[in-house]
Every structure is written in C-alpha cells, then in structure tokens.
Amino acid sequence: MEERWIDSGDMCETCILECMESCTCDCPSIYSGNMCETCGLDCMNGGALNETSCYCDCPHIFTGPVCGTCNLHCLNGGILNNKSCTCDCPSIYSGDTCNICSLTCMNGGMCMNGGT
C-alpha cells in the first residue's frame, strides 16, 4: 500500500490506496503544494504577507488581494495618479490628498478652511 493525499472538499486528508491510481489535491489558485499548504501570493506596494491567513496586509493607501489597487481619495479637485498612487493637487492645495489649503491671505484677509 502507498500513502497519498486526496481532495475531500476544502481540505486534503491522508488516504491509503491499494492500487496505483492518482490521489492529489486540487488547490485553489493562491495555494500550492501536496496538501495546498503553501501560500503563493506576492504582495505589492509594501504589503506584508500573512502566511497564516494567506492574505496581504496592505498599507493604508492600497487595497486588493495583493495590495495592487490604489485606495487614495483626492480632495479639492485633486486628480488621482493611479500609477504612483498620489494626488496631483491644484496649485493652492497640498498634502497627500490635497487636503491642505496653501493660500496665504494678505492685507488683513482672514484665512478659511485651513489656509495660513
């Protein structure tokens, strides 16, 4: 007799075979190995692989299975550059999300909405 592995739904369990038929696991796409024990994800953009759950823990501005999607939301008319995951801000705004008003008031003007 020969010990092999068999797919029994979500998990593979040991089986004993008396004949030479194939007994293998059919792994979901993100797993490999005889018992689907190896996580095959490659995290992007500084994401860290959590091998226990086989998920990527993504930095706050990225999302998706491998941290490949920019999740930044530009404010005040800023335009998202998906390639660099940054905001291109109008000239009077700055900050990661164009959330800082850089307007300098003159002649006694009062600054509103975060200006100086």
N, C-alpha and C positions, 0 to 999 in steps of 0.2 A: 504494500500500500504506500501511497505517496501523499504527503500533506501539501495542500494547495489552498488558495483563497477563492472564495465565491462571493458574488454580489448578492446580498439579501435585502435590497432596498437601499436605505440610507447608509448602512454600514456594511462592511465586509467582515465575515466571520470565518474561522477556521473550518475546513471541511476535510473529510478523509475520502479519497477516491480509490476505488478498486480497479478502475480502468484508466486509460491514459487520456481521457477527454480533458479539454482545457477548462480550467476553473480560475477566472480572473475577475478583477473589479473593473467596472466601467465608471471611471471617475468624472465628476463634474469638471468643467474646463479649467478651473483655477487650481485643481489638485492633481498630483501625480504620485507615483509610487505603487508598490504591490497592493497596498491597502488604502490608497488615496490619502496617505499620511503627510505628504509634502505640499505645502502651500507654494504656489507658483506665481504669486503676484509680485510685480516690480513697482513699488511706489514711486511717484514722480514729485517734483517740486518740493522736496524736503519732507515728504510724508514718511512716517515710520511704520514698518510692517509689524503688526501684532500677530505673531505666529500662532498664538492660541486660538484666535478667532478667524485668522486668515483675512483680516481687513487692514486697510491702511488708515492710520491715524493722521489726518491731514492738518496742515497749518490753517489758521482761521480764514484765509482768503481763498483756499482751494477746497474742492469737494469732489465727489465721484469715487468709484471703486478703487482707482489708483491715484487719486488727487490730481486728475488731469483737467478739471473744469475750474475756471476762474469764477469765484463767488463774490467778487468785489462789486459794490454798487456805487457808482459815481453820482455826486450831488451837484446842484447848482449849474447844470448844463455841461458838466464834465463828460467826456467821451471815453468809454472803456476801450483799452487796447488789450484784446484777449491774448495776444501773443506774449506780452510781457506781464499781463495781469496788473496793469497800472491805469490810473486815470489821467487823461490829458485834460487839464483844467483851463477854463477861461482865465484871462490874464489877471483878473482881480481876486482869484481864488487859488488856494494851495492846500496841501495836506494830501494824505493817501487817498481820500475820497472827495477832494475839492470842498472840504467842509470848513476851511479857514478863510475868512474874508481878509484880504491883504490890502484893502483900501485904506489910505491914510487921509483922514479928514483935515482940512485946512481952514484957516480964518474963523476959528471958533465953532466949526461944524461938530455936531455930536455923532459919534460912531454908533451904528446899529448893527445887530446880528453878528457880533464878534469882530468887527473892524477895530483898528487902533487909531 
